Amino acid sequence: MTFTESPAYAQLKSVFKGELVLSSDAGYKDSLKRWSVLAERQAGVVAFVKDEDDVAAAVKFAVEAKLEIAIKGRSCFAI
């Protein structure tokens, strides 16, 4: 089972107010852009959070799915 098929991801999608970008989405490559190409890395999902509840939901999902978390400024998590 992939993480997108997991109950944890279904829960994240049900409460998340921001935008979740997967590698299959058109905006995925742009969502990974960083200040340096050397700082860019692939992500299972990029979460553009709207508020602190989105942050908490994204972190909870990452912990439950055993995914690493990378934080980018401007309210974006790569998990």
N, C-alpha and C positions, 0 to 999 in steps of 0.2 A: 504494500500500500504506500502510495506517495503521500507527502504531507498535505497536499491539497485534497486528498480523499479522507483525511483524518477527521474525527469528531472535533478536535481542537481547532482545526482550520474552519470548519463549519460554524463553530461558536464564534470565532474571530469575525468572520464575515457577517454574522447576524447582529453584532453589536458595533462594528467599526463604522465610524461616520466619514472617515477620510477615504483616500484612494489606495487600493491594493493593486500593485502591478506585478504580474508574473512574467517569466521569461518568454512566454508565448504572446504577450501583449505588444502592440505596436510601439508604445512608449518606453519599453523596458530598457533599451540601450541608452536612451537619453537620461533615464532615471538613475543610472549608475555613474554619470559624469561627476568628476571630482576636480579639485583644484590642480591635481597632477594625475597624469595617466598612470603613474606608478601607484597611486593611492586607490585606483579603481579595482574592484573585484566583483565576481559574480555573486548573485544573491538568489535565494529561493523565491523570495517575495520582497518587494520594496513597499513599505507602508508610509504613505504621506498622511501624517496624523493631523487631526483637527483640534484636539484638546488633550488634557491629561488623561481622560478616560480611554482615548485611543492609544496613548502611550502605554498605559497599564495593560490594556487588552493585547497589544502587540508583544510586550515583554512576557506576559503570561503564556501566550501561544508559543513563543520561541522556547521558553523553558520547558513546556510540556512536550514540544516536538523535538527537543534536544538540538536546537539550531543555535549557531553563533549569532551574536547581535553586533552590528556596526552602526554607529550613529553618525549621521550627516547633518550639518546645520540646515536651517530652513525647514524644520519639522519633517524630517524624513528618516526612517529607519530602514536599514537593509537587513533582512533576517532570513 
